[in-house]
């Protein structure tokens, strides 16, 4: 084999790879990828968190779109078309830096999603239910667990289903986003005409360092995910053409779908009234009073008539939206972990594709179990405080996700050097610059997530404190972020060690191949 040549087998272990890849089915077309990407990138669970930073959130949204979102789209379009094999980001990282780096990076890429599903997304769904269907009253502990566990395991079941069935969840989720965010935006205009808007001056859009620290990590979290469809690369009908098509169209739609509701929330609610957990839901309730209901002088919202009906519909759409976000990420990251299982970077037991469904059922079930464990532990750690649970788990999910891109983003420049002869239907401009800029931004954001405001009054009251956490609890918050992150990285190394028998089989196969 020529130096620097990349094999067409993503596993490098002929027997294991071929046996598992034969079970995959091609059901992933151009518009399936587009809808999948919209569910991946456009998440409504963080809209309130972004808007709570005020008008400058809109400024950073646009700045990050230019310096982070668009470059990452260019990077992924090249890698996704040039290396379209099943496993996507794991394939790129392991081929660029080796299986150990790929194992650790891929474990972080995978684990963040059951953590996110069992924490942030489940709590967001519960909050939507209580806000609109339970008159704002918290659920009892047993009811909370029943609702959240049903939410989690419905998501897991959707991930288990074969792609020709399971892909309808992202499709429904994409249309839920269009309807929910479109209806909200139109209603904000009606509300403004009837009641006036809070408004803000040009100076409110001025960017600040505190805003940069607080917003850049969560905006990056919103803006990553272009690579996720490539985790199902062997299930695409024409990856080399469809991946760039879907990436560039979803990028344009995503910026609009984020910008309009964030601007709408800022126009309707005072910044002090916007919370990370309920900001978007509170704004929906308030503006929907134009269809029936009123807002008292103290800000209390009472819905009636059509306002109640449309509010309930919006709540259902919100729950479908957060569910589809979790499903798409679990579908993708579970596939990446399964590929690493038959590639020698994770236990071979996990690298099994179901003959019946064509999906990694074992990893899907593992994700469900991890989500359940996270839900229980986080609920106990925060004493049932939804705001604390949301803030802590969101911070952990964001930091774990972003750190995994420290392996993905540099892969563009490295694979240009290591595999120059691989056909590239699309070539990103300035690959080294893109890799360096994106990696530096990710590194900065990761540090700030673990220790918000580090370098400028770490966890200072007001500016850098996380929702539900006080300045006095900053060390406890640090431990909730840093300790799990360290454990996850060690588990990635353990997974690599457990993949040794598969790697050994690869070596033996190569040594017995006269063509090597």
Secondary structure as GFF3:
##gff-version 3
##sequence-region A 1 516
A	DSSP	alpha_helix	14	21	.	.	.	ID=ss1
A	DSSP	alpha_helix	30	41	.	.	.	ID=ss2
A	DSSP	three_ten_helix	44	46	.	.	.	ID=ss3
A	DSSP	alpha_helix	47	51	.	.	.	ID=ss4
A	DSSP	alpha_helix	56	64	.	.	.	ID=ss5
A	DSSP	pi_helix	65	69	.	.	.	ID=ss6
A	DSSP	alpha_helix	70	82	.	.	.	ID=ss7
A	DSSP	alpha_helix	89	97	.	.	.	ID=ss8
A	DSSP	alpha_helix	99	116	.	.	.	ID=ss9
A	DSSP	pi_helix	117	121	.	.	.	ID=ss10
A	DSSP	alpha_helix	122	133	.	.	.	ID=ss11
A	DSSP	alpha_helix	141	160	.	.	.	ID=ss12
A	DSSP	alpha_helix	163	195	.	.	.	ID=ss13
A	DSSP	three_ten_helix	202	205	.	.	.	ID=ss14
A	DSSP	alpha_helix	209	223	.	.	.	ID=ss15
A	DSSP	three_ten_helix	228	235	.	.	.	ID=ss16
A	DSSP	alpha_helix	239	268	.	.	.	ID=ss17
A	DSSP	three_ten_helix	271	273	.	.	.	ID=ss18
A	DSSP	alpha_helix	279	287	.	.	.	ID=ss19
A	DSSP	three_ten_helix	288	291	.	.	.	ID=ss20
A	DSSP	beta_strand	293	295	.	.	.	ID=ss21
A	DSSP	beta_strand	301	303	.	.	.	ID=ss22
A	DSSP	alpha_helix	306	343	.	.	.	ID=ss23
A	DSSP	three_ten_helix	348	350	.	.	.	ID=ss24
A	DSSP	alpha_helix	361	381	.	.	.	ID=ss25
A	DSSP	alpha_helix	386	408	.	.	.	ID=ss26
A	DSSP	alpha_helix	411	418	.	.	.	ID=ss27
A	DSSP	alpha_helix	431	450	.	.	.	ID=ss28
A	DSSP	three_ten_helix	471	473	.	.	.	ID=ss29
A	DSSP	alpha_helix	474	498	.	.	.	ID=ss30
A	DSSP	alpha_helix	500	511	.	.	.	ID=ss31
###
